Each structure stands twice: as structure tokens, then as C-alpha cells.
Amino acid sequence: MRINMRVSKKAQYGLRAMVYLAKHSSKNKVCPLKKVSEKENIPFDYLEKILSELEAAGLVEAKKGVQGGYFLAKNPEKITTGEIVRVLESTVPVSCVGCQMARICSSKSVWEKVQDSVDSTLDSMTLADLIKSKNVKKK
């Protein structure tokens, strides 16, 4: 039996947008939001909110104006998929906050191990790794 853990569209879109920026932008070459939206098939308004959150977290920067757009704030080798996903959603499989059983729960250690495994996996990959992946094609 497999556990069905869901990742939000927000995190999926955010990671796709970051991979796109890693492949197509630099401090000298920005990617217009509209182009990222079209190429990655992400609703424009939603992508704008996602990139705003990633900008506030220091992962992307924006250049304003007619020739404006977004670019990565750090090298792709320095940005883990974990950083991106945790900005956009919680990776906690079960929240024990407010639970009356939290201090004596016999299953809590299972969820802590799941959390550690998810975090370890997400933190083991960078945007550079995703760009090198055979599954990621240039658009």
C-alpha cells in the first residue's frame, strides 16, 4: 500500500518556474513573467503571486519596467528544491500542533521519519541537478 501525499499546484508551478528561470535567465537576461507563464502553462496571475513569494524569500529577483522580468537571486547550484517547496507550502505530513495526544502519541515517530525523509530528498537536489536531468528539455 502506498501513502498518497499530495504536493500543491503552487509548489509544482513554483518549482517548474524556477527550473525555467535557471535555464533561461541571468542577472543580464531576465525572463518576462508572461513568457514563463506561457512556456510552463501556468496561469499568469497565480505565477505572479508565486514569484512574489519566492522573491520575498530571496530566491528570485525582479527587474521592473518594460524590459523587466525575473531571474534567480543565486546560482542554480545554490538553490535546493527543498528551499523552493518550503517557501510555497508546508512539507509536514501530519501536524501535531494542538493535538492532545502529541506528548504521548506512539505514532509520532513515524511522521517525524517521513518528514526527515521528505526534507532529505528535497534538500539533496538543486536546480542545477534538475537542469542536467535527462527529463528536463529546453523549451
N, C-alpha and C positions, 0 to 999 in steps of 0.2 A: 504494500500500500504506500502511496506517495502522498505527502502533505502538499496541499495546494496553497502555496504562499504567493500572493499577488503583489506585483510591483505596479505602482500607479502609472497612468499615462504621462503624468507630469515628469516623473523620473525617467521614463523611457524617452520622451521627447527631449528632455534636458540632456541626456547622455548622447542622443543622436545629434543634437545641435552642437554639442561640444566636440564631437568627433569631426563634424563638418568644419567647424572653425579651426580645428587642429590641422586639417588637411588643406584649407584654403585661405587662411589669414595669417597675418604677421603684424607687427607694430606699424609697418609701412603699407600694408594692404589689408583693409578692413572688409568684412563681408556685410553687405546690406541685409537688414532683417528680412526684407521681402524676399530676397534670393534664398536665404536659409529656409524660410517658410515654404517656398515653392519647391525647392530641391528635396527637402526632407518631408514634404507633405504634412506640415504641422500648421494648425490654424494660427494665423498671424497674431491676433490679439493674445492668444494663450502663450505663444512663443515670446512675445514681448514681456509678459509677466514673469515667465521662467527666466529669461535672460536678465531681467531686473534683479531677481533674487540671486542669481549667480554673480552678478556684478557687485551686489552688496556684500557677498561673501568673499570678494576679491579674486574670483576665478576668471572673470572676463572684464574687459574694459570697453567703453563705448566712445566713439568719436562722433560728436554731434554735427549736424549740418547736412547740406545737400549731398556731400560726398561721404557721409557718415556711415557707420556700421559698427560691428563688433569684432573684437579679436581677443585671443587668450591673454590673460594677465601674466601667465608664466609659461615656460616651455612645456610641451606635451609630456615630457619625461617626468615632470614635477607635479603633475595633476593626476591623482588616482581616481578611479571610478567611484571609490568609496566617498571621497570628498564631494563629488558631484551629487551622488544619490542622497547622501545625508543632508545636503542643503535643501533638497527638494521634498524629502519625505523621511519618516522615521523608519529605521530598519529593525526596530524592536518587534519580534514576532508576537509577544504577549506582554501586556503592560500589567505589572504587579502593583502599580501606584494606586493607592486607595483600597486595595483588596484586604479584607480582614484576615485572610489566610497567609499573607505574604511572608510573615516571620516563621511560620511553621509548615509551609507548603512543601510537600515531599516531591512535587514535580518541578519546582522552580529551577533546579539544576539542569533539567533537560532544556528549558527555554534559554538559560544562560549559555549552554553549549551551542545551541542553534544560533544565538546571537553572535557568539565568538566566531563561529564558522562562516556566517554571512559576512561579518566585518573583515575577517581574514581574506576571504575570497575577493571581496570588493577592493580591499586595500592592496592586493597583490598585483593588480593590473592598472596600468597607466593609459592615458590617451595615446601615447606613443605605441604601446603594445597593440592597441586596437587598430591603429593606422596600419601597422605591419601585418595584421591578421589577413589571411587569405580571403576571409569572408567580407572584408570591407573594400568595396570597389569605389574608385573615384567617379564622382558624378559630373 
